[in-house]
């Protein structure tokens, strides 16, 4: 075991998620966000790019795209329902996606709400960037992905500025390369967020946290000081999350079985798996969802302050949906703690102590009568649902268990 303290991402308590949502919505409209997003677009680090369909040569493409993306994201955050995903649910989704990505066709109906903001107790992945330093070596920077926002994508995105100023959207994807987005395309738009340095403890102060615009290394200490200074001077304009990457999932397409590691496709497959788990009911129910509502007096006070500052008066619906594994499926506390100790806080969460064998996916027909009695082989009158089946531990405590393939595991029986 390493002698230093483990690196951990300090996820917000569910009661603080609504405040994070408000602060992020305000921060998304600031010039600092415009600077960072514009720099990313200028460097070619973008996934979705809006451009004017008429006379694009007359407009600064970077400035135009920056403002459109900022406005769209801020509006999404203002309308989003919020979700706080517990450590075991996060670990289960990561484990299931490690076995295989969702196999069903991508559907907007899988999302728990048309627009949402989901914050995870642990990172669901990490972006790994490598830079050459002045000594001829390589600097590797891990950026943990800890949150996602989403909304439906449709024809209205081509008309965000009205009929007189139609937009042409470009998509830069791993599977298709650089292509224009058809105006009638339907799908899901995701934005992934990274954790700030000051919300991650255990990092070495001299470790590289980022690379500046001129290639200079920014250490953890320098990044933490910069964040703290901005938060002190602009307490109402500082967002708790860092806008990192985006992805468009067209309806009807499917994930590749094993997306590239540390990619937006991999993170999206984990988010989609969480959505699948949340929709499972009856005997297949894996999670419990409880609502944490903001007291009416506090919500009224926040609304009044927002109006005074000229900010969005109403953000979200005042409720956080806390998602955790149902009691019959919760792993033993010591297994959860062992995974937490093994996680490095800068990449996807460890899960092997809780689930020695990854959960698997099962596709079942939603209308067995049509499937079996009417022999509807063309699948015209029934649909399939994909469920995540968690590995269940059976047998007395500490008894070795042999699973398919001959592998033997020894572990504690989870608490009922």
C-alpha positions as CSV (number, residue, x, y, z in Angstrom):
1,X,0.0,0.0,0.0
2,X,1.3,3.5,-0.8
3,X,2.4,5.5,2.2
4,X,0.7,8.7,1.1
5,X,-3.0,9.4,1.7
6,X,-5.3,7.9,-1.0
7,X,-6.5,10.3,-3.7
8,X,-10.2,10.8,-3.4
9,X,-12.8,13.0,-5.2
10,X,-15.0,14.8,-2.7
11,X,-18.4,14.4,-4.2
12,X,-21.0,16.8,-2.9
13,X,-23.5,15.6,-0.3
14,X,-27.0,15.2,-1.9
15,X,-28.2,18.2,0.0
16,X,-25.6,20.3,-1.7
17,X,-26.3,19.2,-5.3
18,X,-28.9,21.8,-6.0
19,X,-26.5,24.5,-5.0
20,X,-23.9,23.0,-7.3
21,X,-26.4,23.1,-10.1
22,X,-27.2,26.8,-9.6
23,X,-23.5,27.7,-9.3
24,X,-22.6,25.7,-12.5
25,X,-25.5,27.4,-14.4
26,X,-24.1,30.8,-13.5
27,X,-20.5,29.9,-14.2
28,X,-21.4,28.5,-17.6
29,X,-22.5,32.1,-18.7
30,X,-19.2,33.8,-17.5
31,X,-16.4,35.1,-19.6
32,X,-14.0,32.6,-17.9
33,X,-16.1,29.7,-19.4
34,X,-16.0,31.5,-22.7
35,X,-12.2,31.7,-22.5
36,X,-11.7,28.1,-21.6
37,X,-14.2,26.8,-24.2
38,X,-12.9,29.1,-26.9
39,X,-9.3,27.9,-26.3
40,X,-10.5,24.2,-26.6
41,X,-12.3,24.9,-29.9
42,X,-9.3,26.8,-31.2
43,X,-7.0,23.9,-30.4
44,X,-9.4,21.5,-32.2
45,X,-10.6,19.8,-28.9
46,X,-14.3,19.8,-29.7
47,X,-17.0,17.2,-30.5
48,X,-19.9,19.4,-31.5
49,X,-19.5,22.7,-33.4
50,X,-22.3,25.0,-34.4
51,X,-21.6,27.2,-37.4
52,X,-23.9,29.7,-39.3
53,X,-25.5,28.1,-42.3
54,X,-25.6,31.5,-44.1
55,X,-22.4,33.5,-44.8
56,X,-20.1,31.6,-42.4
57,X,-17.2,33.6,-43.8
58,X,-18.5,36.8,-42.2
59,X,-18.4,35.4,-38.6
60,X,-15.7,34.4,-36.2
61,X,-16.3,30.7,-36.0
62,X,-14.7,30.2,-32.6
63,X,-16.5,33.1,-30.9
64,X,-19.8,32.1,-32.6
65,X,-19.6,28.5,-31.5
66,X,-18.5,29.4,-28.0
67,X,-21.5,31.6,-27.3
68,X,-24.0,29.1,-28.8
69,X,-22.6,26.2,-26.8
70,X,-22.5,28.2,-23.6
71,X,-26.1,29.4,-24.0
72,X,-27.4,25.9,-24.8
73,X,-25.5,24.3,-21.8
74,X,-26.6,27.0,-19.4
75,X,-30.3,26.5,-20.5
76,X,-29.9,22.8,-20.1
77,X,-28.5,23.2,-16.5
78,X,-31.4,25.6,-15.7
79,X,-34.0,23.0,-16.7
80,X,-32.2,19.9,-15.5
81,X,-33.5,17.4,-13.0
82,X,-30.7,16.5,-10.6
83,X,-29.4,13.0,-9.6
84,X,-26.9,12.0,-7.0
85,X,-25.5,8.5,-7.7
86,X,-24.1,6.6,-4.7
87,X,-20.8,4.8,-4.7
88,X,-22.2,1.3,-5.1
89,X,-24.5,2.2,-8.0
90,X,-21.5,4.0,-9.6
91,X,-19.3,0.9,-9.1
92,X,-22.0,-1.4,-10.4
93,X,-22.5,0.6,-13.6
94,X,-18.8,0.8,-14.2
95,X,-18.4,-3.0,-13.6
96,X,-21.3,-3.8,-16.0
97,X,-19.9,-1.5,-18.7
98,X,-16.5,-3.1,-18.2
99,X,-18.1,-6.4,-19.2
100,X,-19.7,-4.9,-22.3
101,X,-21.3,-1.7,-23.4
102,X,-25.1,-1.6,-23.7
103,X,-26.2,-3.7,-26.7
104,X,-29.7,-2.2,-27.3
105,X,-30.3,0.5,-29.8
106,X,-29.8,4.0,-28.2
107,X,-33.2,5.4,-27.2
108,X,-34.1,8.8,-25.6
109,X,-36.7,6.9,-23.5
110,X,-33.8,5.4,-21.4
111,X,-33.0,8.7,-19.9
112,X,-34.7,9.2,-16.5
113,X,-35.8,12.7,-17.6
114,X,-35.6,14.7,-20.8
115,X,-33.0,17.0,-19.3
116,X,-30.7,16.2,-16.4
117,X,-27.6,16.7,-14.3
118,X,-26.1,13.6,-12.7
119,X,-23.2,13.7,-10.2
120,X,-21.4,10.5,-9.3
121,X,-19.9,9.6,-5.9
122,X,-16.7,8.3,-7.7
123,X,-15.2,9.0,-11.1
124,X,-16.7,7.0,-14.0
125,X,-13.6,7.4,-16.1
126,X,-10.7,9.6,-16.8
127,X,-9.3,11.6,-19.7
128,X,-5.6,10.9,-20.1
129,X,-3.5,13.5,-21.9
130,X,0.2,13.3,-22.6
131,X,2.4,16.2,-23.3
132,X,6.2,16.5,-24.1
133,X,8.1,18.5,-21.6
134,X,11.2,20.6,-22.1
135,X,13.5,17.7,-20.9
136,X,12.4,15.4,-23.7
137,X,10.1,13.4,-21.4
138,X,6.4,13.0,-21.3
139,X,3.9,14.5,-18.8
140,X,0.7,12.4,-18.3
141,X,-2.3,14.2,-16.8
142,X,-5.4,12.3,-15.6
143,X,-8.7,14.3,-15.5
144,X,-11.4,12.4,-13.6
145,X,-14.9,12.5,-15.1
146,X,-17.4,12.9,-12.2
147,X,-20.7,14.4,-13.7
148,X,-22.8,14.5,-16.8
149,X,-25.6,16.6,-18.2
150,X,-27.9,15.7,-21.0
151,X,-30.9,16.7,-23.1
152,X,-32.7,15.4,-26.2
153,X,-31.2,16.4,-29.6
154,X,-33.6,17.2,-32.4
155,X,-34.4,19.4,-35.3
156,X,-34.9,22.4,-33.0
157,X,-31.1,22.7,-32.6
158,X,-30.8,23.9,-36.2
159,X,-33.2,26.7,-35.3
160,X,-31.7,27.9,-32.0
161,X,-31.3,31.4,-33.4
162,X,-34.6,31.4,-35.3
163,X,-35.5,30.7,-38.9
164,X,-33.5,33.7,-40.2
165,X,-30.2,32.4,-38.8
166,X,-30.2,28.6,-39.3
167,X,-27.3,26.6,-37.9
168,X,-25.2,23.8,-39.4
169,X,-23.8,21.5,-36.7
170,X,-20.6,19.6,-37.2
171,X,-19.9,16.3,-35.3
172,X,-16.4,15.0,-34.7
173,X,-16.8,11.4,-33.5
174,X,-14.5,8.4,-33.1
175,X,-16.7,6.3,-35.4
176,X,-17.5,8.7,-38.1
177,X,-14.8,11.4,-38.1
178,X,-15.8,15.0,-39.0
179,X,-19.3,15.1,-40.5
180,X,-22.2,17.5,-40.7
181,X,-25.2,16.6,-38.6
182,X,-28.4,16.0,-40.5
183,X,-31.1,18.5,-39.5
184,X,-33.6,15.7,-38.8
185,X,-31.3,13.6,-36.6
186,X,-32.7,12.6,-33.2
187,X,-30.7,11.6,-30.2
188,X,-29.2,12.4,-26.9
189,X,-26.7,15.2,-26.2
190,X,-24.3,14.6,-23.3
191,X,-21.8,17.0,-21.7
192,X,-19.2,15.5,-19.3
193,X,-17.7,17.3,-16.4
194,X,-14.4,16.9,-14.6
195,X,-13.6,17.5,-10.9
196,X,-11.7,20.6,-9.7
197,X,-8.4,20.2,-8.0
198,X,-9.7,21.7,-4.7
199,X,-12.4,19.0,-4.6
200,X,-9.8,16.2,-4.8
201,X,-7.7,15.4,-1.7
202,X,-4.5,13.4,-1.5
203,X,-2.9,14.9,-4.6
204,X,0.8,15.8,-4.4
205,X,1.2,19.6,-4.5
206,X,4.0,19.3,-7.1
207,X,2.1,16.9,-9.4
208,X,1.1,18.2,-12.8
209,X,-2.6,19.2,-12.9
210,X,-2.8,20.8,-16.3
211,X,-0.9,22.3,-19.2
212,X,-1.2,26.0,-19.8
213,X,-1.9,27.7,-23.2
214,X,1.8,28.0,-23.9
215,X,2.7,24.5,-22.9
216,X,3.8,25.3,-19.4
217,X,3.0,22.8,-16.7
218,X,0.5,23.9,-14.0
219,X,1.0,22.0,-10.7
220,X,-1.6,21.0,-8.3
221,X,-0.6,23.7,-5.9
222,X,-0.8,26.4,-8.6
223,X,-4.2,25.2,-9.8
224,X,-5.5,25.0,-6.3
225,X,-4.3,28.6,-5.6
226,X,-5.9,29.9,-8.8
227,X,-9.2,28.2,-8.1
228,X,-9.3,29.5,-4.5
229,X,-8.3,33.1,-5.6
230,X,-11.1,33.2,-8.2
231,X,-13.6,31.7,-5.8
232,X,-12.8,34.4,-3.2
233,X,-13.0,37.3,-5.6
234,X,-16.0,36.0,-7.5
235,X,-18.0,33.9,-5.0
236,X,-21.2,34.0,-7.1
237,X,-19.5,33.2,-10.4
238,X,-17.4,30.2,-9.6
239,X,-18.7,26.8,-10.8
240,X,-17.9,23.6,-9.0
241,X,-17.3,21.5,-12.1
242,X,-15.1,21.8,-15.2
243,X,-16.8,21.5,-18.6
244,X,-14.7,18.8,-20.3
245,X,-16.2,17.1,-23.3
246,X,-19.4,16.4,-25.2
247,X,-21.0,13.6,-27.2
248,X,-24.0,13.1,-29.4
249,X,-25.7,9.7,-29.3
250,X,-28.0,9.3,-32.4
251,X,-31.2,7.3,-31.7
252,X,-31.1,3.9,-33.2
253,X,-27.4,3.5,-33.2
254,X,-25.5,1.2,-30.9
255,X,-22.4,1.4,-28.8
256,X,-19.4,-0.5,-29.9
257,X,-19.0,-3.6,-27.7
258,X,-15.8,-2.3,-26.1
259,X,-15.4,1.5,-26.6
260,X,-12.0,2.9,-26.6
261,X,-10.6,3.3,-23.0
262,X,-10.8,6.7,-21.5
263,X,-13.1,8.0,-24.2
264,X,-16.4,9.9,-24.2
265,X,-18.0,6.8,-25.8
266,X,-16.8,4.7,-22.7
267,X,-18.2,7.3,-20.3
268,X,-21.5,7.5,-22.2
269,X,-21.9,3.7,-22.1
270,X,-21.5,3.9,-18.3
271,X,-24.1,6.7,-18.0
272,X,-26.5,4.8,-20.3
273,X,-26.0,1.7,-18.1
274,X,-27.0,3.8,-15.0
275,X,-30.2,4.7,-16.8
276,X,-30.9,1.1,-17.6
277,X,-30.4,0.1,-14.0
278,X,-32.7,2.9,-12.8
279,X,-35.5,1.7,-15.0
280,X,-35.5,-1.9,-13.8
281,X,-38.4,-2.8,-11.6
282,X,-40.0,-5.8,-10.0
283,X,-37.7,-8.8,-9.5
284,X,-35.0,-7.1,-11.5
285,X,-35.0,-3.9,-9.4
286,X,-31.4,-3.1,-8.4
287,X,-31.6,0.5,-7.0
288,X,-33.7,2.6,-4.7
289,X,-34.4,6.2,-5.4
290,X,-35.3,8.7,-2.7
291,X,-36.0,12.4,-3.1
292,X,-34.2,15.1,-1.2
293,X,-36.2,18.3,-1.5
294,X,-35.1,21.8,-0.8
295,X,-37.2,23.5,1.9
296,X,-39.6,26.0,0.5
297,X,-38.2,28.9,2.6
298,X,-34.6,28.2,1.3
299,X,-35.8,27.9,-2.3
300,X,-37.6,31.3,-2.0
301,X,-34.5,32.9,-0.5
302,X,-32.3,31.6,-3.3
303,X,-34.8,32.8,-5.9
304,X,-34.8,36.3,-4.4
305,X,-31.0,36.5,-4.4
306,X,-30.8,35.3,-8.0
307,X,-33.2,38.1,-9.1
308,X,-31.1,40.7,-7.3
309,X,-28.0,39.6,-9.1
310,X,-29.7,39.4,-12.5
311,X,-29.3,35.6,-12.7
312,X,-31.7,32.8,-13.6
313,X,-34.4,33.0,-11.0
314,X,-35.5,29.3,-11.1
315,X,-32.9,26.5,-11.7
316,X,-34.1,22.9,-11.6
317,X,-37.2,21.7,-9.7
318,X,-35.8,21.8,-6.1
319,X,-35.4,18.0,-5.8
320,X,-32.4,15.8,-5.8
321,X,-33.0,12.1,-6.7
322,X,-30.6,10.0,-4.6
323,X,-29.9,6.7,-6.3
324,X,-28.4,3.8,-4.3
325,X,-28.4,0.0,-4.5
326,X,-31.4,-1.7,-3.0
327,X,-30.7,-3.5,0.3
328,X,-30.7,-7.1,-1.2
329,X,-28.0,-6.1,-3.7
330,X,-25.7,-4.0,-1.5
331,X,-22.2,-5.5,-1.2
332,X,-20.5,-6.0,2.2
333,X,-19.2,-2.8,3.8
334,X,-15.7,-4.1,3.9
335,X,-15.8,-4.9,0.1
336,X,-16.9,-1.3,-0.6
337,X,-14.1,0.0,1.6
338,X,-11.6,-2.2,-0.1
339,X,-12.6,-0.8,-3.5
340,X,-12.5,2.7,-2.2
341,X,-8.9,2.2,-0.9
342,X,-7.8,0.7,-4.2
343,X,-9.3,3.6,-6.3
344,X,-6.9,6.3,-7.2
345,X,-9.5,9.1,-7.5
346,X,-8.1,10.1,-10.9
347,X,-9.6,7.3,-13.0
348,X,-12.7,5.1,-13.0
349,X,-13.7,3.7,-9.7
350,X,-12.4,0.2,-8.6
351,X,-15.2,-2.4,-8.4
352,X,-13.6,-5.9,-8.3
353,X,-13.9,-6.4,-4.5
354,X,-17.6,-5.8,-4.6
355,X,-18.3,-7.8,-7.8
356,X,-15.6,-10.4,-8.4
357,X,-17.5,-11.3,-11.6
358,X,-18.8,-8.4,-13.6
359,X,-22.6,-8.0,-13.9
360,X,-23.9,-9.3,-17.2
361,X,-26.6,-8.1,-19.6
362,X,-29.8,-9.9,-20.6
363,X,-32.2,-9.0,-23.4
364,X,-35.8,-10.1,-22.8
365,X,-38.9,-9.7,-24.9
366,X,-41.4,-7.2,-23.3
367,X,-44.3,-9.2,-24.8
368,X,-43.7,-12.9,-24.5
369,X,-47.1,-13.8,-25.9
370,X,-46.4,-12.3,-29.2
371,X,-42.9,-13.6,-29.2
372,X,-43.7,-17.2,-28.5
373,X,-47.3,-17.8,-29.5
374,X,-47.4,-15.8,-32.7
375,X,-43.8,-16.5,-33.8
376,X,-43.2,-12.9,-34.5
377,X,-39.7,-13.5,-35.8
378,X,-39.5,-10.2,-37.6
379,X,-40.0,-8.4,-34.2
380,X,-42.6,-6.1,-35.7
381,X,-45.1,-6.3,-32.8
382,X,-42.9,-6.6,-29.8
383,X,-39.7,-5.1,-28.4
384,X,-36.8,-6.2,-26.3
385,X,-35.6,-4.8,-23.0
386,X,-32.0,-5.1,-21.8
387,X,-31.5,-5.6,-18.1
388,X,-28.3,-5.6,-16.0
389,X,-28.1,-8.7,-13.9
390,X,-25.8,-8.3,-10.9
391,X,-23.7,-11.2,-9.7
392,X,-25.3,-12.7,-6.6
393,X,-23.1,-14.2,-3.9
394,X,-24.6,-17.4,-2.4
395,X,-23.4,-19.7,0.3
396,X,-22.0,-19.3,3.8
397,X,-19.6,-16.5,4.8
398,X,-16.0,-16.9,3.6
399,X,-16.8,-20.1,1.7
400,X,-14.9,-20.3,-1.6
401,X,-17.3,-20.0,-4.6
402,X,-16.6,-21.6,-8.0
403,X,-18.1,-19.9,-10.9
404,X,-18.4,-20.7,-14.6
405,X,-14.9,-21.0,-16.0
406,X,-13.4,-22.6,-13.0
407,X,-12.3,-19.4,-11.2
408,X,-12.6,-19.5,-7.4
409,X,-13.2,-16.5,-5.2
410,X,-13.4,-16.1,-1.4
411,X,-15.3,-13.2,0.0
412,X,-17.8,-12.1,2.7
413,X,-21.5,-12.6,2.1
414,X,-23.1,-9.2,1.6
415,X,-25.4,-7.8,4.2
416,X,-29.1,-8.5,3.4
